[in-house]
Amino acid sequence: MKRSDRSGSVGIAEVTVTPTITRRRLPRVRSGQRISASVGGVDLEVIMDLDNDGQLCDIHLPESGPHGSFQHGMLSAYVSMMSLALRYGAPLEEIVDRFVHTRFEPSGYTDDPDIPRAASVVDYLARRIALDFLPRTRQEMLGIAPGTRAVA
């Protein structure tokens, strides 16, 4: 929006735009998949729910380590934050990109034939989500698709 003063000069008026944030509601009935895996000798179970369009909309842990343990608490917080980000419209590609290659223990070999090694449980989950929900071209860019390396 332009505004002119008495001298004839033209300036730009400041406009403030406030983005609206909408939280996607989960469908009452939804399908999903349950993943059981072992990362570095630690067992993990994850449930990934899909919305009516087949898009990932919620992630939760039915069991992952003893309740009250550091491992269970951190993984539970991680998947809760990921679910919340998805409900508020964060792109799945951005979430995966942020957490793939995250390193901490437990790490090492997995029993998942698609992901033979993981740098951490968070890295494993990011890779599993990428393989299940991202297009092949994006998997290749991240170096996640079998037989590829990350593109810098």
N, CA and C atoms as an extended XYZ file, in Angstrom:
456
Properties=species:S:1:pos:R:3:atomname:S:1:resname:S:1:resid:I:1 pbc="F F F"
N         0.853       -1.161        0.000 N   MET     1
C         0.000        0.000        0.000 CA  MET     1
C         0.903        1.229        0.000 C   MET     1
N         0.681        2.137       -0.955 N   LYS     2
C         1.520        3.334       -1.064 CA  LYS     2
C         0.820        4.520       -0.431 C   LYS     2
N         1.622        5.398        0.143 N   ARG     3
C         1.114        6.604        0.777 CA  ARG     3
C         2.022        7.753        0.364 C   ARG     3
N         1.461        8.903       -0.009 N   SER     4
C         2.324       10.038       -0.380 CA  SER     4
C         2.166       11.151        0.644 C   SER     4
N         3.248       11.914        0.849 N   ASP     5
C         3.184       13.050        1.772 CA  ASP     5
C         3.130       14.340        0.950 C   ASP     5
N         3.173       15.502        1.598 N   ARG     6
C         3.035       16.794        0.907 CA  ARG     6
C         4.181       17.089       -0.039 C   ARG     6
N         5.327       16.490        0.196 N   SER     7
C         6.469       16.773       -0.675 CA  SER     7
C         6.362       16.001       -1.984 C   SER     7
N         5.402       15.112       -2.074 N   GLY     8
C         5.245       14.343       -3.296 CA  GLY     8
C         5.974       13.019       -3.274 C   GLY     8
N         6.775       12.788       -2.225 N   SER     9
C         7.471       11.503       -2.180 CA  SER     9
C         6.489       10.407       -1.763 C   SER     9
N         6.770        9.235       -2.238 N   VAL    10
C         5.888        8.100       -1.979 CA  VAL    10
C         6.604        7.121       -1.058 C   VAL    10
N         5.930        6.678       -0.018 N   GLY    11
C         6.489        5.692        0.912 CA  GLY    11
C         5.600        4.461        0.955 C   GLY    11
N         6.054        3.483        1.608 N   ILE    12
C         5.304        2.240        1.742 CA  ILE    12
C         4.712        2.189        3.144 C   ILE    12
N         3.403        1.943        3.224 N   ALA    13
C         2.746        1.795        4.524 CA  ALA    13
C         3.025        0.395        5.056 C   ALA    13
N         3.215        0.301        6.341 N   GLU    14
C         3.503       -0.989        6.954 CA  GLU    14
C         2.210       -1.764        7.155 C   GLU    14
N         2.219       -3.016        6.740 N   VAL    15
C         1.060       -3.889        6.894 CA  VAL    15
C         1.494       -5.096        7.716 C   VAL    15
N         0.734       -5.398        8.742 N   THR    16
C         1.040       -6.554        9.572 CA  THR    16
C         0.086       -7.680        9.218 C   THR    16
N         0.651       -8.836        8.917 N   VAL    17
C        -0.154      -10.006        8.593 CA  VAL    17
C         0.065      -11.034        9.694 C   VAL    17
N        -1.025      -11.474       10.275 N   THR    18
C        -0.941      -12.490       11.312 CA  THR    18
C        -1.381      -13.816       10.711 C   THR    18
N        -0.478      -14.797       10.645 N   PRO    19
C        -0.874      -16.083       10.064 CA  PRO    19
C        -1.861      -16.798       10.978 C   PRO    19
N        -2.767      -17.518       10.370 N   THR    20
C        -3.699      -18.305       11.165 CA  THR    20
C        -3.167      -19.728       11.243 C   THR    20
N        -3.196      -20.262       12.418 N   ILE    21
C        -2.725      -21.621       12.635 CA  ILE    21
C        -3.938      -22.473       12.948 C   ILE    21
N        -4.108      -23.505       12.159 N   THR    22
C        -5.237      -24.390       12.389 CA  THR    22
C        -4.746      -25.782       12.728 C   THR    22
N        -5.373      -26.349       13.694 N   ARG    23
C        -5.021      -27.706       14.100 CA  ARG    23
C        -5.968      -28.673       13.416 C   ARG    23
N        -5.378      -29.604       12.684 N   ARG    24
C        -6.170      -30.632       12.018 CA  ARG    24
C        -6.700      -31.600       13.057 C   ARG    24
N        -7.972      -31.862       13.022 N   ARG    25
C        -8.560      -32.831       13.942 CA  ARG    25
C        -8.354      -34.232       13.388 C   ARG    25
N        -8.066      -35.167       14.264 N   LEU    26
C        -7.889      -36.546       13.836 CA  LEU    26
C        -9.244      -37.164       13.528 C   LEU    26
N        -9.315      -37.999       12.491 N   PRO    27
C       -10.573      -38.698       12.220 CA  PRO    27
C       -10.926      -39.599       13.407 C   PRO    27
N       -12.225      -39.748       13.669 N   ARG    28
C       -12.661      -40.587       14.781 CA  ARG    28
C       -12.230      -42.035       14.565 C   ARG    28
N       -12.392      -42.516       13.333 N   VAL    29
C       -11.947      -43.859       12.967 CA  VAL    29
C       -10.836      -43.697       11.942 C   VAL    29
N        -9.693      -44.317       12.190 N   ARG    30
C        -8.578      -44.194       11.254 CA  ARG    30
C        -7.817      -45.512       11.176 C   ARG    30
N        -7.221      -45.719       10.022 N   SER    31
C        -6.402      -46.917        9.848 CA  SER    31
C        -4.967      -46.583       10.214 C   SER    31
N        -4.138      -47.582       10.255 N   GLY    32
C        -2.748      -47.321       10.592 CA  GLY    32
C        -1.906      -48.562       10.446 C   GLY    32
N        -0.680      -48.442       10.897 N   GLN    33
C         0.224      -49.582       10.868 CA  GLN    33
C         1.013      -49.625       12.160 C   GLN    33
N         1.315      -50.825       12.565 N   ARG    34
C         2.089      -51.037       13.789 CA  ARG    34
C         3.442      -51.585       13.370 C   ARG    34
N         4.499      -50.948       13.829 N   ILE    35
C         5.863      -51.336       13.485 CA  ILE    35
C         6.534      -51.891       14.737 C   ILE    35
N         7.133      -53.047       14.606 N   SER    36
C         7.965      -53.612       15.671 CA  SER    36
C         9.373      -53.716       15.122 C   SER    36
N        10.337      -53.223       15.856 N   ALA    37
C        11.724      -53.256       15.392 CA  ALA    37
C        12.658      -53.319       16.587 C   ALA    37
N        13.895      -53.634       16.281 N   SER    38
C        14.953      -53.623       17.275 CA  SER    38
C        16.078      -52.747       16.735 C   SER    38
N        16.520      -51.786       17.537 N   VAL    39
C        17.618      -50.892       17.146 CA  VAL    39
C        18.724      -51.049       18.180 C   VAL    39
N        19.869      -51.547       17.745 N   GLY    40
C        20.987      -51.739       18.668 CA  GLY    40
C        20.642      -52.634       19.836 C   GLY    40
N        19.759      -53.614       19.606 N   GLY    41
C        19.370      -54.546       20.659 CA  GLY    41
C        18.226      -54.076       21.537 C   GLY    41
N        17.703      -52.877       21.289 N   VAL    42
C        16.581      -52.350       22.068 CA  VAL    42
C        15.302      -52.488       21.244 C   VAL    42
N        14.286      -53.138       21.824 N   ASP    43
C        13.022      -53.335       21.119 CA  ASP    43
C        12.194      -52.060       21.131 C   ASP    43
N        11.473      -51.864       20.039 N   LEU    44
C        10.687      -50.650       19.846 CA  LEU    44
C         9.383      -51.022       19.166 C   LEU    44
N         8.288      -50.439       19.596 N   GLU    45
C         7.013      -50.594       18.925 CA  GLU    45
C         6.411      -49.225       18.711 C   GLU    45
N         5.915      -48.987       17.498 N   VAL    46
C         5.350      -47.691       17.137 CA  VAL    46
C         4.056      -47.931       16.377 C   VAL    46
N         3.053      -47.120       16.660 N   ILE    47
C         1.811      -47.159       15.891 CA  ILE    47
C         1.710      -45.848       15.130 C   ILE    47
N         1.519      -45.953       13.811 N   MET    48
C         1.378      -44.777       12.952 CA  MET    48
C        -0.029      -44.786       12.373 C   MET    48
N        -0.822      -43.773       12.716 N   ASP    49
C        -2.190      -43.654       12.231 CA  ASP    49
C        -2.235      -42.799       10.980 C   ASP    49
N        -3.167      -43.142       10.087 N   LEU    50
C        -3.335      -42.425        8.831 CA  LEU    50
C        -4.684      -41.732        8.815 C   LEU    50
N        -4.738      -40.569        8.153 N   ASP    51
C        -6.018      -39.888        8.005 CA  ASP    51
C        -6.777      -40.509        6.833 C   ASP    51
N        -7.922      -39.929        6.481 N   ASN    52
C        -8.763      -40.486        5.418 CA  ASN    52
C        -8.100      -40.441        4.048 C   ASN    52
N        -7.080      -39.593        3.877 N   ASP    53
C        -6.350      -39.500        2.608 CA  ASP    53
C        -5.125      -40.407        2.581 C   ASP    53
N        -4.910      -41.183        3.629 N   GLY    54
C        -3.752      -42.071        3.685 CA  GLY    54
C        -2.474      -41.380        4.120 C   GLY    54
N        -2.585      -40.150        4.627 N   GLN    55
C        -1.413      -39.400        5.086 CA  GLN    55
C        -1.185      -39.655        6.576 C   GLN    55
N         0.067      -39.679        6.968 N   LEU    56
C         0.421      -39.868        8.369 CA  LEU    56
C        -0.138      -38.712        9.195 C   LEU    56
N        -0.865      -39.036       10.279 N   CYS    57
C        -1.462      -37.963       11.083 CA  CYS    57
C        -1.186      -38.105       12.579 C   CYS    57
N        -0.729      -39.270       13.026 N   ASP    58
C        -0.507      -39.457       14.459 CA  ASP    58
C         0.478      -40.603       14.668 C   ASP    58
N         1.342      -40.454       15.642 N   ILE    59
C         2.322      -41.483       15.978 CA  ILE    59
C         2.291      -41.657       17.487 C   ILE    59
N         2.282      -42.891       17.943 N   HIS    60
C         2.366      -43.108       19.382 CA  HIS    60
C         3.048      -44.428       19.691 C   HIS    60
N         3.503      -44.544       20.915 N   LEU    61
C         4.236      -45.719       21.377 CA  LEU    61
C         3.376      -46.502       22.353 C   LEU    61
N         3.003      -47.719       21.991 N   PRO    62
C         2.258      -48.509       22.976 CA  PRO    62
C         3.174      -48.980       24.105 C   PRO    62
N         4.390      -49.359       23.771 N   GLU    63
C         5.394      -49.808       24.744 CA  GLU    63
C         6.757      -49.439       24.190 C   GLU    63
N         7.630      -48.954       25.011 N   SER    64
C         9.017      -48.721       24.586 CA  SER    64
C         9.866      -48.530       25.829 C   SER    64
N        10.336      -49.606       26.350 N   GLY    65
C        11.134      -49.523       27.567 CA  GLY    65
C        10.224      -49.447       28.774 C   GLY    65
N        10.791      -49.628       29.921 N   PRO    66
C         9.982      -49.581       31.133 CA  PRO    66
C         9.388      -48.187       31.356 C   PRO    66
N         8.100      -48.157       31.734 N   HIS    67
C         7.468      -46.867       32.018 CA  HIS    67
C         8.235      -46.171       33.125 C   HIS    67
N         8.428      -44.885       32.961 N   GLY    68
C         9.191      -44.122       33.930 CA  GLY    68
C        10.673      -44.058       33.603 C   GLY    68
N        11.108      -44.843       32.607 N   SER    69
C        12.525      -44.809       32.240 CA  SER    69
C        12.809      -43.595       31.369 C   SER    69
N        14.064      -43.208       31.320 N   PHE    70
C        14.487      -42.087       30.484 CA  PHE    70
C        14.165      -42.372       29.023 C   PHE    70
N        14.470      -43.589       28.581 N   GLN    71
C        14.229      -43.975       27.189 CA  GLN    71
C        12.756      -43.828       26.824 C   GLN    71
N        11.877      -44.370       27.647 N   HIS    72
C        10.446      -44.291       27.356 CA  HIS    72
C         9.977      -42.842       27.350 C   HIS    72
N        10.413      -42.072       28.318 N   GLY    73
C         9.997      -40.672       28.400 CA  GLY    73
C        10.439      -39.851       27.202 C   GLY    73
N        11.689      -40.008       26.785 N   MET    74
C        12.201      -39.237       25.642 CA  MET    74
C        11.526      -39.648       24.339 C   MET    74
N        11.363      -40.953       24.118 N   LEU    75
C        10.713      -41.402       22.886 CA  LEU    75
C         9.252      -40.977       22.847 C   LEU    75
N         8.595      -41.060       23.978 N   SER    76
C         7.201      -40.638       24.052 CA  SER    76
C         7.070      -39.143       23.755 C   SER    76
N         7.958      -38.341       24.318 N   ALA    77
C         7.943      -36.894       24.054 CA  ALA    77
C         8.226      -36.609       22.581 C   ALA    77
N         9.168      -37.332       21.993 N   TYR    78
C         9.527      -37.145       20.583 CA  TYR    78
C         8.346      -37.443       19.664 C   TYR    78
N         7.690      -38.596       19.846 N   VAL    79
C         6.580      -38.924       18.947 CA  VAL    79
C         5.369      -38.027       19.213 C   VAL    79
N         5.175      -37.587       20.446 N   SER    80
C         4.080      -36.649       20.734 CA  SER    80
C         4.305      -35.322       20.018 C   SER    80
N         5.539      -34.827       20.056 N   MET    81
C         5.860      -33.574       19.374 CA  MET    81
C         5.718      -33.729       17.861 C   MET    81
N         6.135      -34.871       17.338 N   MET    82
C         6.008      -35.115       15.907 CA  MET    82
C         4.529      -35.137       15.499 C   MET    82
N         3.688      -35.795       16.282 N   SER    83
C         2.254      -35.846       15.998 CA  SER    83
C         1.643      -34.450       16.036 C   SER    83
N         2.014      -33.679       17.031 N   LEU    84
C         1.503      -32.317       17.152 CA  LEU    84
C         1.919      -31.472       15.949 C   LEU    84
N         3.167      -31.603       15.533 N   ALA    85
C         3.651      -30.867       14.356 CA  ALA    85
C         2.854      -31.254       13.112 C   ALA    85
N         2.570      -32.541       12.941 N   LEU    86
C         1.784      -32.986       11.784 CA  LEU    86
C         0.372      -32.413       11.823 C   LEU    86
N        -0.238      -32.386       13.000 N   ARG    87
C        -1.605      -31.858       13.121 CA  ARG    87
C        -1.677      -30.367       12.829 C   ARG    87
N        -0.593      -29.653       13.078 N   TYR    88
C        -0.572      -28.221       12.790 CA  TYR    88
C        -0.028      -27.912       11.401 C   TYR    88
N         0.168      -28.948       10.593 N   GLY    89
C         0.508      -28.732        9.192 CA  GLY    89
C         1.978      -28.704        8.842 C   GLY    89
N         2.859      -29.109        9.755 N   ALA    90
C         4.286      -29.157        9.413 CA  ALA    90
C         4.490      -30.200        8.319 C   ALA    90
N         5.249      -29.872        7.284 N   PRO    91
C         5.474      -30.840        6.208 CA  PRO    91
C         6.262      -32.052        6.717 C   PRO    91
N         5.787      -33.226        6.359 N   LEU    92
C         6.438      -34.459        6.784 CA  LEU    92
C         7.893      -34.501        6.326 C   LEU    92
N         8.165      -33.988        5.127 N   GLU    93
C         9.540      -33.962        4.613 CA  GLU    93
C        10.464      -33.170        5.532 C   GLU    93
N         9.977      -32.050        6.060 N   GLU    94
C        10.787      -31.228        6.966 CA  GLU    94
C        11.071      -31.965        8.273 C   GLU    94
N        10.070      -32.662        8.775 N   ILE    95
C        10.243      -33.411       10.022 CA  ILE    95
C        11.282      -34.510        9.829 C   ILE    95
N        11.142      -35.265        8.741 N   VAL    96
C        12.091      -36.348        8.462 CA  VAL    96
C        13.490      -35.780        8.274 C   VAL    96
N        13.604      -34.713        7.488 N   ASP    97
C        14.903      -34.100        7.211 CA  ASP    97
C        15.596      -33.657        8.500 C   ASP    97
N        14.823      -33.174        9.453 N   ARG    98
C        15.373      -32.683       10.713 CA  ARG    98
C        15.944      -33.817       11.573 C   ARG    98
N        15.328      -35.000       11.523 N   PHE    99
C        15.701      -36.058       12.463 CA  PHE    99
C        16.502      -37.213       11.874 C   PHE    99
N        16.558      -37.331       10.549 N   VAL   100
C        17.363      -38.401        9.961 CA  VAL   100
C        18.838      -38.102       10.253 C   VAL   100
N        19.620      -39.108       10.498 N   HIS   101
C        21.050      -39.021       10.834 CA  HIS   101
C        21.310      -38.504       12.257 C   HIS   101
N        20.280      -38.414       13.105 N   THR   102
C        20.474      -38.033       14.505 CA  THR   102
C        21.185      -39.181       15.223 C   THR   102
N        22.281      -38.858       15.919 N   ARG   103
C        23.108      -39.904       16.537 CA  ARG   103
C        23.057      -39.874       18.063 C   ARG   103
N        22.717      -41.010       18.650 N   PHE   104
C        22.873      -41.264       20.080 CA  PHE   104
C        22.531      -42.726       20.330 C   PHE   104
N        22.845      -43.212       21.495 N   GLU   105
C        22.583      -44.615       21.842 CA  GLU   105
C        21.128      -44.777       22.271 C   GLU   105
N        20.522      -45.903       22.002 N   PRO   106
C        21.046      -47.058       21.300 CA  PRO   106
C        21.127      -46.800       19.796 C   PRO   106
N        22.117      -47.407       19.180 N   SER   107
C        22.301      -47.311       17.740 CA  SER   107
C        22.868      -48.634       17.255 C   SER   107
N        22.954      -48.790       15.941 N   GLY   108
C        23.562      -49.999       15.395 CA  GLY   108
C        22.627      -50.749       14.477 C   GLY   108
N        22.799      -52.058       14.464 N   TYR   109
C        22.019      -52.904       13.563 CA  TYR   109
C        20.562      -52.954       13.993 C   TYR   109
N        19.681      -53.080       12.998 N   THR   110
C        18.255      -53.239       13.257 CA  THR   110
C        17.815      -54.580       12.685 C   THR   110
N        16.610      -54.998       13.029 N   ASP   111
C        16.062      -56.211       12.432 CA  ASP   111
C        15.110      -55.882       11.283 C   ASP   111
N        15.139      -54.647       10.815 N   ASP   112
C        14.310      -54.201        9.694 CA  ASP   112
C        15.132      -54.347        8.410 C   ASP   112
N        14.709      -55.213        7.476 N   PRO   113
C        15.501      -55.413        6.257 CA  PRO   113
C        15.626      -54.157        5.394 C   PRO   113
N        14.697      -53.215        5.513 N   ASP   114
C        14.764      -51.967        4.741 CA  ASP   114
C        15.770      -50.980        5.330 C   ASP   114
N        16.035      -51.110        6.632 N   ILE   115
C        16.935      -50.183        7.335 CA  ILE   115
C        17.897      -51.028        8.169 C   ILE   115
N        18.982      -51.515        7.572 N   PRO   116
C        19.862      -52.425        8.302 CA  PRO   116
C        20.603      -51.788        9.482 C   PRO   116
N        20.893      -50.487        9.408 N   ARG   117
C        21.590      -49.787       10.499 CA  ARG   117
C        20.893      -48.460       10.769 C   ARG   117
N        20.916      -48.048       12.028 N   ALA   118
C        20.357      -46.749       12.402 CA  ALA   118
C        21.295      -46.081       13.393 C   ALA   118
N        21.439      -44.771       13.264 N   ALA   119
C        22.316      -44.003       14.149 CA  ALA   119
C        21.679      -43.773       15.516 C   ALA   119
N        20.362      -43.989       15.627 N   SER   120
C        19.623      -43.860       16.881 CA  SER   120
C        18.200      -44.337       16.626 C   SER   120
N        17.409      -44.416       17.675 N   VAL   121
C        16.000      -44.769       17.510 CA  VAL   121
C        15.284      -43.666       16.731 C   VAL   121
N        15.630      -42.415       16.982 N   VAL   122
C        15.035      -41.284       16.262 CA  VAL   122
C        15.395      -41.357       14.778 C   VAL   122
N        16.640      -41.680       14.466 N   ASP   123
C        17.067      -41.865       13.080 CA  ASP   123
C        16.274      -43.001       12.438 C   ASP   123
N        16.105      -44.109       13.156 N   TYR   124
C        15.336      -45.239       12.624 CA  TYR   124
C        13.904      -44.809       12.295 C   TYR   124
N        13.243      -44.127       13.232 N   LEU   125
C        11.858      -43.705       12.995 CA  LEU   125
C        11.756      -42.749       11.809 C   LEU   125
N        12.687      -41.810       11.694 N   ALA   126
C        12.673      -40.880       10.560 CA  ALA   126
C        12.832      -41.642        9.249 C   ALA   126
N        13.724      -42.616        9.216 N   ARG   127
C        13.928      -43.420        8.007 CA  ARG   127
C        12.702      -44.266        7.684 C   ARG   127
N        12.108      -44.890        8.707 N   ARG   128
C        10.929      -45.734        8.488 CA  ARG   128
C         9.778      -44.891        7.940 C   ARG   128
N         9.579      -43.711        8.514 N   ILE   129
C         8.518      -42.815        8.049 CA  ILE   129
C         8.791      -42.373        6.619 C   ILE   129
N        10.040      -42.040        6.313 N   ALA   130
C        10.401      -41.618        4.953 CA  ALA   130
C        10.117      -42.729        3.952 C   ALA   130
N        10.517      -43.952        4.273 N   LEU   131
C        10.297      -45.068        3.352 CA  LEU   131
C         8.817      -45.362        3.149 C   LEU   131
N         8.018      -45.162        4.187 N   ASP   132
C         6.592      -45.474        4.091 CA  ASP   132
C         5.744      -44.346        3.515 C   ASP   132
N         6.190      -43.084        3.658 N   PHE   133
C         5.293      -41.980        3.320 CA  PHE   133
C         5.850      -40.927        2.368 C   PHE   133
N         7.148      -40.895        2.118 N   LEU   134
C         7.705      -39.881        1.214 CA  LEU   134
C         7.917      -40.460       -0.178 C   LEU   134
N         7.836      -39.615       -1.208 N   PRO   135
C         8.098      -40.096       -2.564 CA  PRO   135
C         9.558      -40.530       -2.728 C   PRO   135
N         9.780      -41.436       -3.651 N   ARG   136
C        11.121      -42.004       -3.882 CA  ARG   136
C        12.161      -40.911       -4.150 C   ARG   136
N        11.795      -39.875       -4.911 N   THR   137
C        12.767      -38.819       -5.231 CA  THR   137
C        13.252      -38.122       -3.967 C   THR   137
N        12.366      -37.884       -3.023 N   ARG   138
C        12.751      -37.230       -1.766 CA  ARG   138
C        13.603      -38.171       -0.909 C   ARG   138
N        13.261      -39.464       -0.917 N   GLN   139
C        14.070      -40.451       -0.199 CA  GLN   139
C        15.495      -40.456       -0.741 C   GLN   139
N        15.626      -40.376       -2.064 N   GLU   140
C        16.950      -40.371       -2.690 CA  GLU   140
C        17.739      -39.127       -2.292 C   GLU   140
N        17.074      -37.975       -2.248 N   MET   141
C        17.758      -36.736       -1.857 CA  MET   141
C        18.288      -36.817       -0.426 C   MET   141
N        17.556      -37.506        0.436 N   LEU   142
C        17.970      -37.654        1.833 CA  LEU   142
C        18.961      -38.797        2.026 C   LEU   142
N        19.194      -39.584        0.960 N   GLY   143
C        20.090      -40.732        1.072 CA  GLY   143
C        19.472      -41.883        1.830 C   GLY   143
N        18.148      -41.963        1.831 N   ILE   144
C        17.434      -42.988        2.582 CA  ILE   144
C        17.036      -44.161        1.695 C   ILE   144
N        16.729      -43.889        0.434 N   ALA   145
C        16.313      -44.957       -0.473 CA  ALA   145
C        17.454      -45.956       -0.625 C   ALA   145
N        17.139      -47.242       -0.690 N   PRO   146
C        18.196      -48.249       -0.837 CA  PRO   146
C        19.108      -47.940       -2.028 C   PRO   146
N        20.410      -48.026       -1.791 N   GLY   147
C        21.392      -47.807       -2.849 CA  GLY   147
C        21.689      -46.353       -3.159 C   GLY   147
N        21.305      -45.423       -2.262 N   THR   148
C        21.561      -44.002       -2.514 CA  THR   148
C        22.359      -43.389       -1.371 C   THR   148
N        22.909      -42.215       -1.635 N   ARG   149
C        23.601      -41.422       -0.614 CA  ARG   149
C        22.944      -40.059       -0.558 C   ARG   149
N        23.057      -39.386        0.561 N   ALA   150
C        22.451      -38.058        0.721 CA  ALA   150
C        23.055      -37.076       -0.272 C   ALA   150
N        22.201      -36.198       -0.815 N   VAL   151
C        22.640      -35.146       -1.731 CA  VAL   151
C        22.857      -33.887       -0.913 C   VAL   151
N        24.043      -33.291       -1.015 N   ALA   152
C        24.355      -32.090       -0.222 CA  ALA   152
C        23.753      -30.853       -0.833 C   ALA   152
